[in-house]
Amino acid sequence: MLQAIGGGLNGLIDGFAHLHWSNPIMIVVGCVLLYLGIKKNFEPLLLVPIGFGCILVNIPLAGLMERGGFLKVIYDAGIMTELFPLLIFVGIGAMTDFGPLLEDPKIFLLGAAGQFGIFLTLVLALALGFKQLDAVAIGIIGACDGPTAIYVTSKYAPHLLAAVSVAAYSYMSLVPVIQPPIMRLLTTEEERRINMGTVKRSVSKTTKIMFPLVVTVIGGLIAPKGLPLLGTIMLGNLMKESGAVSRLTKASENEIANIVTLLLGIAIGATMDGRVFLRGETLIILALGFLAICLDTVCGVLFGKVMKVVTRGKVNPLIGAAGISAYPMSARVVQREGQKYDPKNFLLMHAMGANTGGQVGSVMAAAVMLSVLRGMGII
Amino acid sequence: MDNWTFGITMIVVGMGGTLLTLWILSLIMSLLKMLFPYQEGEE
């Protein structure tokens, strides 16, 4: 009997006995993510489930990420099949108004320039010794677009998924901190004061409905490997703009997006097992991800300066910084920076145009990247 | 394929391809805006 009691008591301390040194550290990391989400309001919809998933997976013997464990079931069902990021994209498409972009379609080019950091970081990762597909996954952090980063990484470098997705979402939420110093460094005070006037409403409903179809067909033909990404975001947008399926649109932007965000977040958190996550490689990936977003901002602002010259001073280069996918934070940063130098300058709608251009640009950059890889016979 | 060739190809074709694709899209959307102009009072 004493032996049975001893065995029973042993069962209660087994969890402590099996703690790996990395587990307590990762539990603290999970708590930091929860703190950022709850207290600082940085992407709480994602950081809260990611942080909690991180805590869950670092408690030993629970077997949550072992065969049959509930986190493993969610991970296999939604991440390994790429279903979750794609369903999120339907919701993003249903929530996004591409109107400001379509008011001035040349702004699309800023959405392209804002993705250059992806490719520059890819080359840096190669120079640091990462394998080619790993470098692709690291570069994609520069898309500043969580679902795209998860889609590409889960497909081609699943062992980097935790580091890449944490970097993508953390830096996306830190855009208001990362971007302003770069914007100020690369522009003159005179440039920051450029007033682009008000955005006139000039896009018909027909054009708005045709936009997702054009992007899907043209983008899909040029970069077919990225069609799942393009197709889902554009399906969501078509439903929104057509107005014909309001129930589906509402479900996509509310119930579906909410449920998938929860499952996606907790599944990503579940990849943050300390024994896998706490490596020097993770720190390098986090640093490269940071650099990727800085480079995106640099290229966006510099391209904005080129557009300023080409348009003879009509474009404020600050809006180039919004050519990334962090919507709408980046556009708000541009508005705030512009108003610091001229309180009567309203850049928000122009920046929103660049920002939605960045959303299309990030998906297109990933699609182009995948198709180039296929063309080279790498995937 | 060596890393140097891979990196340069990704920069040239990847960045160029992204820019070119979005430029084509901007041209098509500008054309569509002309073909289907916004009319006052349109919802």
Interface residues (C-beta under 8 A of the other chain):
Chain A: L102 P105 K106 I107 F108 L109 G111 A112 A113 Q115 F116 I118 F119 L120 L122 V123 L126 A127 Q132 A135 V136 R201 S202 V203 S204 K205 T206 T207 M210 F211 V214 V215 I218 G219 I222 A223 G357 V360 G361 M364 A365 V368 M369 S371 V372 G375 M376 I378
Chain B: M1 N3 F6 G7 T9 M10 I11 V13 G14 M15 G17 T18 L19 T21 L22 W23 I24 L25 S26 L27 I28 M29 S30 L32 K33 F36 P37 Y38 Q39 E42 E43
